[in-house]
Amino acid sequence: MNKALLIQLWIFIIGFLFCNLHKRTFDPAFRTLIALPIGWALFGICATIVYSVYFSAASQMVLLVVLALTTLALLLANITQGALSRDSILLGGASLVVLTGVCFFVDLLRIVTMTPDSSYIVRFGQNIGLGNYEASRRVFSMWGPLVPFMHSITNLLDQKLYWQYQPVLSLDLVAIVFYTVYTIIREQQSILQSFVAATVLVSLMALSNIFVFHFFYIHVNIISALYMYLFVFALLKMQQQPGRAYELLALLSLIAFSLVRLEAPLFVIVILLVTTFRQGWSYVTRLKLIIPFVVLFVAWYARVYFILPEVPSPFPSATDLLTKELVVAVISVLVGFGLFAVVTGLKVLDPIVKRTPFLTLIALVLASVTFTTIKSEHMLTSLKSIVQNILVYGNWGLTWYVMFFLATEPYFARVHAPTERHWMFMVLVTYILLAYNLAYFTDSYHIGAVDSANRLVLQALPLVLLYLSTLQVRMF
């Protein structure tokens, strides 16, 4: 526990130092809450770069040196910019005490849920830390690298399993969603009404059986939900508070999200198309998010192309999702997206740029129709499984029934939501369409709480809460 606690505290310090550079934009509570995920995001980026350049047993020591240099650089930046004030030091110290208490509490619970997928992630991740190239490279054909990289440090912790990060990040997700939902509702309602509304909304997520299971589940689902939520929330705030703070939060979150799941870059592209190409977004601001994302992941997938094993996975429950052909396709999509973003600065393309969100929606709808026509039974089975899991078999209880009611109530009450937040509904619709279209390239979705489509729904659940918070729900 001692070493596991120290690594959590170190990662938190890295994230806190980064967030503290933007203390004029991020309030103390928000800085504290996002420090740990931002720290892990920086860890993931450093690990991806290190292991892309040189993969061996020495890579882990190089990674620790890079993290130490990152910590030092952030500390010096705080000192030179005058951000490391007495209040910031007290806030950071108090946060470390609270995090320590949470880690001890989590360790006392000793609750871990695992499946065969969890075992593969853990084992391949530990092989990465040992520099065992042949015994670890298959993980990159099934999952994104971030979570395996987190498990690669297990050998340094003198543990057989590094599990403490999962419930801590899950708890952090609940706290972040509650705080952000509360602050949004507070703009419209009183303190008491905002607190009650945020409590009700977050309880729908946190008390559902499936979320409780994933709270302790060694996998990628909660972590991907956390980073996608921070990504979309940052996009929302960028329109209200322009500046580097939320730009960097959005960039780090979208990169971390894309490092967690194989299909995440596609979701990022769709979200960027329906948000950053809307009226009010400048060309430069858009490129600040898109160009670093495209460059980093074209380089990463080019590296993955040479990492992927030549033979299929021998494990029935751990089939390869990423092949070399798909890697080439992903790189082509990323390059095409980057080039499109660059040429949108041309005046002649203004009519297309202004309609990009709508055209993206139409393209996804047409793709859904086409895929359903080509593989009717396959796609309709997947659609049926998605609906049945949400309503009956996905271990959601009454969660979605209540959310559907809360989502429709403002429309029947003729309550108007702020115009600038309408794009969030577009994000949810395009997310659902893309999740449905992905079934065309894999096995059909199945009925059951552990089905991949049900996990994708879980990943989007915090965004639904964020959307509901933007509506002036009269009952609250």
QUIPE-V716348 format. One record per backbone hydrogen bond with DSSP energy under -0.5 kcal/mol. NH is the residue of the N-H (numbers start at 1). CO is the residue of the C=O. E is the energy in kcal/mol with one decimal. If there is no record, write none. Layout:
nh->NH co->CO e->E
nh->NH co->CO e->E
This chain:
nh->5 co->1 e->-2.9
nh->6 co->2 e->-2.2
nh->7 co->3 e->-2.2
nh->8 co->4 e->-1.7
nh->9 co->5 e->-2.5
nh->10 co->6 e->-2.5
nh->11 co->7 e->-2.4
nh->12 co->8 e->-2.3
nh->13 co->9 e->-2.4
nh->14 co->10 e->-2.2
nh->15 co->11 e->-2.2
nh->16 co->12 e->-3.1
nh->17 co->13 e->-2.7
nh->18 co->14 e->-1.7
nh->19 co->15 e->-2.6
nh->20 co->16 e->-2.7
nh->21 co->17 e->-0.7
nh->21 co->18 e->-0.9
nh->22 co->19 e->-1.8
nh->23 co->20 e->-1.3
nh->25 co->22 e->-1.5
nh->26 co->22 e->-2.8
nh->27 co->25 e->-0.5
nh->31 co->27 e->-2.6
nh->32 co->28 e->-2.1
nh->33 co->29 e->-2.2
nh->34 co->30 e->-2.3
nh->35 co->31 e->-0.8
nh->36 co->32 e->-0.5
nh->38 co->34 e->-2.2
nh->39 co->35 e->-2.4
nh->40 co->36 e->-2.4
nh->41 co->37 e->-2.0
nh->42 co->38 e->-2.4
nh->43 co->39 e->-2.2
nh->44 co->40 e->-2.7
nh->45 co->41 e->-2.2
nh->46 co->42 e->-2.5
nh->47 co->43 e->-2.8
nh->48 co->44 e->-2.4
nh->49 co->45 e->-2.1
nh->50 co->46 e->-2.7
nh->51 co->47 e->-2.8
nh->52 co->48 e->-1.3
nh->53 co->49 e->-1.8
nh->54 co->50 e->-2.6
nh->56 co->54 e->-0.7
nh->59 co->56 e->-1.3
nh->60 co->57 e->-0.7
nh->62 co->58 e->-2.0
nh->63 co->59 e->-2.4
nh->64 co->60 e->-2.0
nh->65 co->61 e->-2.0
nh->66 co->62 e->-2.5
nh->67 co->63 e->-2.6
nh->68 co->64 e->-2.3
nh->69 co->65 e->-2.5
nh->70 co->66 e->-2.3
nh->71 co->67 e->-2.5
nh->72 co->68 e->-2.4
nh->73 co->69 e->-2.6
nh->74 co->70 e->-2.3
nh->75 co->71 e->-2.3
nh->76 co->72 e->-2.6
nh->77 co->73 e->-2.1
nh->78 co->74 e->-2.2
nh->79 co->75 e->-2.1
nh->80 co->76 e->-2.9
nh->81 co->77 e->-1.8
nh->82 co->79 e->-0.9
nh->83 co->78 e->-2.0
nh->84 co->78 e->-1.3
nh->85 co->83 e->-2.0
nh->89 co->85 e->-2.2
nh->90 co->86 e->-2.4
nh->91 co->87 e->-2.6
nh->92 co->88 e->-2.8
nh->93 co->89 e->-2.6
nh->94 co->90 e->-2.6
nh->95 co->91 e->-2.3
nh->96 co->92 e->-2.1
nh->97 co->93 e->-1.8
nh->98 co->94 e->-2.2
nh->99 co->95 e->-2.9
nh->100 co->96 e->-2.3
nh->101 co->97 e->-2.2
nh->102 co->98 e->-2.5
nh->103 co->99 e->-2.6
nh->104 co->100 e->-2.3
nh->105 co->101 e->-2.3
nh->106 co->102 e->-2.7
nh->107 co->103 e->-2.3
nh->108 co->104 e->-2.0
nh->109 co->105 e->-1.6
nh->110 co->106 e->-1.7
nh->112 co->110 e->-0.6
nh->113 co->216 e->-2.1
nh->119 co->115 e->-1.9
nh->120 co->116 e->-2.1
nh->121 co->117 e->-2.5
nh->122 co->118 e->-2.6
nh->123 co->119 e->-2.9
nh->124 co->120 e->-2.8
nh->125 co->121 e->-2.1
nh->126 co->122 e->-2.5
nh->127 co->123 e->-2.0
nh->128 co->124 e->-1.6
nh->129 co->125 e->-1.7
nh->130 co->126 e->-1.5
nh->131 co->128 e->-1.4
nh->132 co->127 e->-2.6
nh->133 co->131 e->-1.4
nh->136 co->133 e->-1.2
nh->137 co->133 e->-1.8
nh->139 co->136 e->-1.5
nh->140 co->137 e->-1.1
nh->141 co->138 e->-1.8
nh->142 co->139 e->-1.4
nh->143 co->139 e->-2.5
nh->144 co->260 e->-1.6
nh->146 co->259 e->-2.7
nh->148 co->144 e->-0.6
nh->149 co->145 e->-2.5
nh->150 co->146 e->-1.9
nh->151 co->147 e->-1.9
nh->152 co->148 e->-1.0
nh->153 co->150 e->-0.9
nh->154 co->151 e->-1.6
nh->155 co->152 e->-0.5
nh->156 co->153 e->-1.0
nh->157 co->153 e->-0.9
nh->157 co->154 e->-1.0
nh->158 co->155 e->-0.7
nh->159 co->154 e->-1.3
nh->163 co->161 e->-0.9
nh->166 co->163 e->-1.2
nh->167 co->163 e->-0.7
nh->168 co->164 e->-1.2
nh->169 co->165 e->-2.5
nh->170 co->166 e->-2.2
nh->171 co->167 e->-2.5
nh->172 co->168 e->-2.0
nh->173 co->169 e->-2.3
nh->174 co->170 e->-1.9
nh->175 co->171 e->-2.2
nh->176 co->172 e->-2.8
nh->177 co->173 e->-2.7
nh->178 co->174 e->-2.5
nh->179 co->175 e->-2.5
nh->180 co->176 e->-2.7
nh->181 co->177 e->-2.5
nh->182 co->178 e->-2.5
nh->183 co->179 e->-2.4
nh->184 co->180 e->-1.9
nh->185 co->181 e->-2.4
nh->186 co->182 e->-2.4
nh->187 co->183 e->-0.7
nh->187 co->184 e->-0.8
nh->188 co->185 e->-2.0
nh->189 co->185 e->-2.3
nh->194 co->190 e->-2.7
nh->195 co->191 e->-2.5
nh->196 co->192 e->-2.5
nh->197 co->193 e->-2.7
nh->198 co->194 e->-2.7
nh->199 co->195 e->-2.3
nh->200 co->196 e->-2.5
nh->201 co->197 e->-2.6
nh->202 co->198 e->-2.6
nh->203 co->199 e->-2.0
nh->204 co->200 e->-1.5
nh->205 co->201 e->-0.8
nh->205 co->202 e->-0.6
nh->206 co->202 e->-3.2
nh->207 co->203 e->-2.2
nh->208 co->205 e->-1.0
nh->210 co->395 e->-1.5
nh->212 co->208 e->-2.2
nh->213 co->209 e->-2.1
nh->214 co->210 e->-2.1
nh->215 co->211 e->-1.7
nh->216 co->212 e->-0.7
nh->216 co->213 e->-0.9
nh->218 co->113 e->-2.2
nh->219 co->217 e->-1.4
nh->224 co->220 e->-2.3
nh->225 co->221 e->-2.2
nh->226 co->222 e->-2.3
nh->227 co->223 e->-2.1
nh->228 co->224 e->-2.4
nh->229 co->225 e->-2.0
nh->230 co->226 e->-2.1
nh->231 co->227 e->-2.2
nh->232 co->228 e->-2.4
nh->233 co->229 e->-2.8
nh->234 co->230 e->-2.3
nh->235 co->231 e->-1.8
nh->236 co->232 e->-2.2
nh->237 co->233 e->-2.2
nh->238 co->234 e->-2.0
nh->239 co->235 e->-0.8
nh->239 co->236 e->-0.6
nh->240 co->236 e->-0.5
nh->241 co->237 e->-3.4
nh->247 co->243 e->-1.0
nh->248 co->244 e->-2.9
nh->249 co->245 e->-2.0
nh->250 co->246 e->-2.5
nh->251 co->247 e->-2.3
nh->252 co->248 e->-2.8
nh->253 co->249 e->-2.2
nh->254 co->250 e->-2.5
nh->255 co->251 e->-2.0
nh->256 co->252 e->-2.6
nh->257 co->253 e->-2.8
nh->258 co->254 e->-1.9
nh->259 co->255 e->-1.2
nh->259 co->256 e->-0.5
nh->260 co->256 e->-0.5
nh->260 co->257 e->-1.2
nh->261 co->257 e->-1.3
nh->264 co->261 e->-0.6
nh->266 co->263 e->-1.0
nh->267 co->263 e->-1.3
nh->268 co->264 e->-2.5
nh->269 co->265 e->-2.3
nh->270 co->266 e->-2.2
nh->271 co->267 e->-2.6
nh->272 co->268 e->-2.7
nh->273 co->269 e->-2.2
nh->274 co->270 e->-1.9
nh->275 co->271 e->-0.8
nh->276 co->272 e->-1.4
nh->277 co->272 e->-0.6
nh->278 co->275 e->-1.5
nh->281 co->278 e->-1.7
nh->286 co->282 e->-2.0
nh->287 co->283 e->-2.0
nh->288 co->284 e->-1.9
nh->289 co->285 e->-0.8
nh->289 co->286 e->-0.9
nh->290 co->286 e->-2.1
nh->291 co->287 e->-2.1
nh->293 co->289 e->-1.0
nh->294 co->290 e->-2.8
nh->295 co->291 e->-2.7
nh->296 co->292 e->-2.4
nh->297 co->293 e->-2.0
nh->298 co->294 e->-2.3
nh->299 co->295 e->-2.0
nh->300 co->296 e->-2.3
nh->301 co->297 e->-2.4
nh->302 co->298 e->-1.8
nh->303 co->299 e->-1.8
nh->304 co->300 e->-2.5
nh->305 co->301 e->-1.9
nh->306 co->302 e->-0.7
nh->306 co->303 e->-0.8
nh->307 co->303 e->-0.8
nh->307 co->304 e->-0.7
nh->308 co->304 e->-2.5
nh->316 co->314 e->-0.6
nh->318 co->315 e->-1.6
nh->321 co->141 e->-2.2
nh->322 co->141 e->-2.4
nh->323 co->321 e->-0.6
nh->327 co->323 e->-2.2
nh->328 co->324 e->-2.0
nh->329 co->325 e->-1.8
nh->330 co->326 e->-2.9
nh->331 co->327 e->-2.6
nh->332 co->328 e->-2.1
nh->333 co->329 e->-2.2
nh->334 co->330 e->-2.6
nh->335 co->331 e->-2.7
nh->336 co->332 e->-2.6
nh->337 co->333 e->-2.5
nh->338 co->334 e->-2.5
nh->339 co->335 e->-2.7
nh->340 co->336 e->-2.2
nh->341 co->337 e->-2.3
nh->342 co->338 e->-1.9
nh->343 co->339 e->-2.4
nh->344 co->340 e->-1.0
nh->345 co->342 e->-1.2
nh->346 co->343 e->-2.0
nh->349 co->346 e->-1.4
nh->350 co->347 e->-1.8
nh->352 co->349 e->-0.6
nh->353 co->349 e->-2.7
nh->354 co->350 e->-2.5
nh->355 co->351 e->-0.6
nh->355 co->352 e->-0.6
nh->356 co->353 e->-1.4
nh->359 co->355 e->-3.0
nh->360 co->356 e->-2.7
nh->361 co->357 e->-2.0
nh->362 co->358 e->-2.5
nh->363 co->359 e->-2.6
nh->364 co->360 e->-2.2
nh->365 co->361 e->-2.2
nh->366 co->362 e->-2.8
nh->367 co->363 e->-2.3
nh->368 co->364 e->-2.3
nh->369 co->365 e->-2.4
nh->370 co->366 e->-2.7
nh->371 co->367 e->-3.0
nh->372 co->368 e->-2.2
nh->373 co->369 e->-2.0
nh->374 co->370 e->-2.3
nh->375 co->371 e->-2.7
nh->376 co->373 e->-0.6
nh->379 co->375 e->-2.8
nh->380 co->376 e->-2.7
nh->381 co->377 e->-2.0
nh->382 co->378 e->-1.6
nh->383 co->379 e->-2.5
nh->384 co->380 e->-2.6
nh->385 co->381 e->-2.2
nh->386 co->382 e->-2.3
nh->387 co->383 e->-2.2
nh->388 co->384 e->-2.6
nh->389 co->385 e->-2.5
nh->390 co->386 e->-2.0
nh->391 co->387 e->-2.2
nh->392 co->388 e->-3.1
nh->393 co->388 e->-2.1
nh->394 co->389 e->-1.8
nh->395 co->392 e->-0.5
nh->399 co->396 e->-1.6
nh->402 co->398 e->-2.3
nh->403 co->399 e->-2.0
nh->404 co->400 e->-2.5
nh->405 co->401 e->-1.7
nh->406 co->402 e->-2.5
nh->407 co->403 e->-2.3
nh->408 co->404 e->-1.8
nh->409 co->405 e->-2.0
nh->410 co->406 e->-0.7
nh->411 co->408 e->-0.6
nh->412 co->408 e->-1.8
nh->413 co->409 e->-2.1
nh->414 co->411 e->-0.8
nh->415 co->410 e->-3.3
nh->418 co->470 e->-0.6
nh->421 co->418 e->-1.5
nh->422 co->419 e->-1.8
nh->424 co->421 e->-1.4
nh->425 co->422 e->-1.2
nh->426 co->422 e->-1.0
nh->427 co->423 e->-2.1
nh->428 co->424 e->-2.0
nh->429 co->425 e->-2.3
nh->430 co->426 e->-2.6
nh->431 co->427 e->-2.0
nh->432 co->428 e->-2.1
nh->433 co->429 e->-2.3
nh->434 co->430 e->-2.5
nh->435 co->431 e->-2.5
nh->436 co->432 e->-2.2
nh->437 co->433 e->-2.6
nh->438 co->434 e->-2.0
nh->439 co->435 e->-0.5
nh->439 co->436 e->-1.2
nh->440 co->437 e->-1.6
nh->441 co->438 e->-1.3
nh->442 co->439 e->-1.0
nh->451 co->448 e->-1.2
nh->455 co->451 e->-1.7
nh->456 co->452 e->-1.9
nh->457 co->453 e->-2.0
nh->458 co->454 e->-2.0
nh->459 co->455 e->-2.0
nh->460 co->456 e->-1.2
nh->461 co->457 e->-0.9
nh->461 co->458 e->-0.7
nh->462 co->458 e->-0.5
nh->463 co->460 e->-0.6
nh->464 co->460 e->-1.6
nh->465 co->461 e->-1.8
nh->466 co->462 e->-2.1
nh->467 co->463 e->-2.5
nh->468 co->464 e->-2.6
nh->469 co->465 e->-1.9
nh->470 co->466 e->-0.9
nh->470 co->467 e->-0.9
nh->471 co->467 e->-0.5
nh->471 co->468 e->-1.1
nh->473 co->471 e->-1.9
nh->474 co->472 e->-0.6
nh->476 co->473 e->-1.5
